[in-house]
Amino acid sequence: MIEIRPLQPDDSLEALTALLHKSYASLAAQGWNFTAVDQPVDVTRERVAMGQAFVAEHEGRLVGTVTISPPKPASGQYLRDPVPACYTEPRTAILAQLAVHPDLRGQRLGEQLMDVAEAWASANGYAQVALDTAKPAEQLQRRYERRGYVHVGEIQWQGKTYGSVLMVKALKPEAAT
């Protein structure tokens, strides 16, 4: 059974980083140098500290992850680049580091991780979720479109071998209980 839960202080960031590397290796093989392809543990630590990270655990090992963060300050930086406007809008959560171990792909674990991240964002008062992905990664874009994400712009991150598309999904307000 796979358990999805918040990242805990005693979870290994080395194991999480190794999961990211393994999960993003197929994208690297296509020539796309996503940050998670080879980020050091310090960058993983920085990225999960920005918001709420969730992990999927199976038989004692991390097999999936996603991080959801609050909006960035317009005057700040995101991974050492200027922040795109859609990442600075109030009530916008930013989804990043979505990863599933290659051995567990095709089991909807990525969808479940996104469900958890989007539910967390909605429960915490966010009106929308923003993300970016490689412009040539058309399959990933279609996956996000099926979930309700729409294209809102493009960006060229410094040092990346590809341009990125920016996508946003409006969240449904939490029902009053």
C-alpha positions, 0 to 999 in steps of 0.5 A: 500500500502507498501512503501519501503524507506530509514530509516529516523532519526526520525524512531523509532529504538525501533519499528525496533528492535521489528520488527526484533524480531517478524520476526526472532521468527520463526528462534529462535523457530528452535533453531537458535539464529540469532543476530536479534532474541533478539538484543537490540536497541543499536545493531540495531543502530550499525548495521543500522549505518554501511550502508544504512538501508531500511524499508517497511512501511504499514499503519504507521507501519514498516513491513520490513527492510534490511541493506546494508553496505560497506566492513569491514576492514580486521583487524576489527570485525563484530558483535564482531567476526573476519571478513570473507574474503568475507566481506573485499573484495573491492567493496563488499556490505554486506546484513544483517537484512533482515526481514518481519513481519510474517503477510506479508510473502508470498507477495514477500516483502522480494524479494522487499527489496533485490531488493532495497538493491542490486540496491542501492549497484550497484548504489553505485559502488559495484560489488557484495553483500555478506551475511551469513545465518544459514547452517541448514536454507536450505530454506533460502539458496535456496531462495538466490541461486534463486537470484544468490547467490553462496556459497563461504565458511562457518563460525562459529560465536561466540556464535551461535548455528549453523554454517553459510554459506557465499554467494556472488552475482555478480551485473550487472554494472549499464547501462550508461545513 
